Amino acid sequence: MLSSSNTFRITELGCSIGPNTFSVMQHIVEALKEKYKNNIPEFQIFFNDHVTNDFNTLFRSLPIDRSYYAFGVPGSFHGRLFPSPSIHFAHCSSAMHWLSKIPKELLDKKSPSWNKGLIHYIGASNIEVMNAYVAQFEKDMEMFFNARAEEIVPGGMMVLISPQLSEHLLKFFGSSLVDLVNEGKFEESLVNSFNVPVYFPSIEDMTKVVEKNDCLA
Ligand SMILES: C[S@@+](CC[C@H](N)C(=O)[O-])C[C@H]1O[C@@H](n2cnc3c(N)ncnc32)[C@H](O)[C@@H]1O
């Protein structure tokens, strides 16, 4: 799997600014050193996040005693980030649930998916709202997998970790906004036009998107 340069390339997709990202990367590097103990490679770690991420803080917080070369890679992981094929291990934790955008039907008064008075599919009695989120999640994951399929070397590995649904938090946040509307503090149209762009996939959702994608066969 490693090229003659004996460099092992890891990417952390949706790294934010630390510190979680550093402890995860350290564990991965330690495990790989153990695996390749007879010929320990050099490690390159590519920290990826949106261009708006605070990469300065990330770089300033890099562990001093790290045993890898660190790089920043700005851009959305829903598209290509690396040459093909160059990555040996891709890791993404608590980031995949962010959708690339809000499905536009949620904002369309004429659509059955119009999410009036709510900010998420949590609490929506209308199944069309949930379906719109699922459809966007499936499109995003298809782009994610297609990009990684080009970038990851044959025999490489990908680990994706998705958080559990923060149902209560979203419900409280939504109902607080509705309270503010009822108190006349702001317009109802603002709540109607705001939807949190996160979808928390179930195991079945993830199985479906993986099985559907030919690149992962
Ligand atoms: C909750 S933080 C998780 C940070 C870190 N992985 C951890 O486990 O602590 C989610 C991060 O994913 C990033 N993110 C969300 N969508 C992304 C995308 N399409 N491309 C790159 N980064 C993304 C966000 O900007 C944010 O920094």
Ligand as a Chemical Component Dictionary entry (heavy atoms), coordinates in Angstrom:
data_LIG
# 
_chem_comp.id                   LIG 
_chem_comp.type                 NON-POLYMER 
_chem_comp.pdbx_formal_charge   0 
_chem_comp.three_letter_code    LIG 
# 
loop_
_chem_comp_atom.comp_id 
_chem_comp_atom.atom_id 
_chem_comp_atom.alt_atom_id 
_chem_comp_atom.type_symbol 
_chem_comp_atom.charge 
_chem_comp_atom.model_Cartn_x 
_chem_comp_atom.model_Cartn_y 
_chem_comp_atom.model_Cartn_z 
_chem_comp_atom.pdbx_ordinal 
LIG C1  C1  C 0  -18.408 19.355 15.374 1  
LIG S1  S1  S 1  -16.966 19.805 14.480 2  
LIG C2  C2  C 0  -16.033 18.322 14.705 3  
LIG C3  C3  C 0  -14.564 18.600 14.831 4  
LIG C4  C4  C 0  -13.689 17.378 15.068 5  
LIG N1  N1  N 0  -13.720 16.456 13.952 6  
LIG C5  C5  C 0  -14.077 16.689 16.342 7  
LIG O1  O1  O 0  -14.433 15.504 16.289 8  
LIG O2  O2  O -1 -14.013 17.321 17.392 9  
LIG C6  C6  C 0  -17.500 19.671 12.783 10 
LIG C7  C7  C 0  -16.518 20.296 11.809 11 
LIG O3  O3  O 0  -16.830 19.818 10.506 12 
LIG C8  C8  C 0  -16.631 20.886 9.606  13 
LIG N2  N2  N 0  -17.377 20.621 8.375  14 
LIG C9  C9  C 0  -18.719 20.515 8.219  15 
LIG N3  N3  N 0  -19.018 20.295 6.930  16 
LIG C10 C10 C 0  -17.835 20.258 6.262  17 
LIG C11 C11 C 0  -17.493 20.091 4.891  18 
LIG N4  N4  N 0  -18.439 19.901 3.970  19 
LIG N5  N5  N 0  -16.189 20.105 4.538  20 
LIG C12 C12 C 0  -15.226 20.280 5.477  21 
LIG N6  N6  N 0  -15.500 20.465 6.793  22 
LIG C13 C13 C 0  -16.781 20.460 7.182  23 
LIG C14 C14 C 0  -17.142 22.094 10.366 24 
LIG O4  O4  O 0  -16.662 23.298 9.792  25 
LIG C15 C15 C 0  -16.617 21.819 11.757 26 
LIG O5  O5  O 0  -15.344 22.383 11.961 27 
# 
loop_
_chem_comp_bond.comp_id 
_chem_comp_bond.atom_id_1 
_chem_comp_bond.atom_id_2 
_chem_comp_bond.value_order 
_chem_comp_bond.pdbx_ordinal 
LIG C1  S1  SING 1  
LIG S1  C2  SING 2  
LIG S1  C6  SING 3  
LIG C2  C3  SING 4  
LIG C3  C4  SING 5  
LIG C4  N1  SING 6  
LIG C4  C5  SING 7  
LIG C5  O1  DOUB 8  
LIG C5  O2  SING 9  
LIG C6  C7  SING 10 
LIG C7  O3  SING 11 
LIG C7  C15 SING 12 
LIG O3  C8  SING 13 
LIG C8  N2  SING 14 
LIG C8  C14 SING 15 
LIG N2  C9  SING 16 
LIG N2  C13 SING 17 
LIG C9  N3  DOUB 18 
LIG N3  C10 SING 19 
LIG C10 C11 SING 20 
LIG C10 C13 DOUB 21 
LIG C11 N4  SING 22 
LIG C11 N5  DOUB 23 
LIG N5  C12 SING 24 
LIG C12 N6  DOUB 25 
LIG N6  C13 SING 26 
LIG C14 O4  SING 27 
LIG C14 C15 SING 28 
LIG C15 O5  SING 29 
# 
